[in-house]
Amino acid sequence: METTIPVEPVATQAENVKDGDRAEIMDDSASTPISTNPRDLIEDFDVDSNPTDTDSGILMEDRPSSSTASVDPSLYEPIMRSGRSYHRYKHGKYFLPNDESEQNRLDLQHQLWLMTLHGRLHLAPIRPDLSHVLDIGTGTGIWAIEFVKSLPFPSKTHVSKLTSAPPNCHFEIDDAEDEWVYRQKFDYIHGRLMVSCFNDASSVFRKAYDGLQPGGYFEMQDALTITSIDSSGEDSALMRWVTLMIEAAKKLGRDFEKVKRYKGWMEEAGFEEVSETYFAWPTNTWPRGEYHKSLGVWANADFQEGLEGFSLLALERAMGMSKEEVNALLVDVRRDLNDRNIHAYMPMLVVYGRKPF
């Protein structure tokens, strides 16, 4: 299920992203990537040749925890399967669970995104005088809530369906691939980690273009599949799981490798000044540098907490595996996620574009 959130109004975040922690991949002469390998686009990202025992202990002693600002349970009548609850709305289209464990993970993941972007909620250079914003696939709503709470001025009151939501933020259950019937145009549209959500993501990009005011921005923050910077991941259970999940997703109508086409889809939809930036979520503390080690701590917690939820429904439905078979596989995957000799990471992508005036 995809949820959508109109939010009124919006302010920008002023902090700058450190140049050393990201890499723009726009060619000065054309709007094309200068490389197809995300590893080549992430600066100062390499193996720590002198790992310490402290790095290893971080994963056990300092794993992050999260608090949940969850959607009112009365909005959902969950379907139970293999001990996890799933959305009833268009059941099966979204194959991740929606129970408390998953909602806690989503809030943890929100903090991981903030760390990745150095405290920013977005990279698009949006104006401070906006009035309508849409958040697609809002999860627990934490991004929208924090976005609205950052506003320096009051706004029109709306009925809130979230227990801790500000009065200028309201939530709707809908499918972003269906026809958009909003009465107003938006100044900014945001989506995050939609890789597993859409059968036809390019159609959502076109809807976003049509749904924006001239000069408005559309931004997607998403993930590619886990890979390795060297051969250390070859023949690992982790990479076998990645291959299995890609195959399962295709059988369920999802393409986990489509994220690399976001930039092209934005340009085809008509957006201009499209920007694409890569980051990395290491599987643990194997990289050098405090920034990537910290991301590795939080990403490891995110992966470990979400591994069963990522896998169960997809592997049961598409690959015919039982819950017991899935969990047996995940034992070795969890071990590999903690192995600092496996230099794996998840490439993260932020791409945004502006609708012409």
Disulfide bonds with the S-S distance in Angstrom:
none
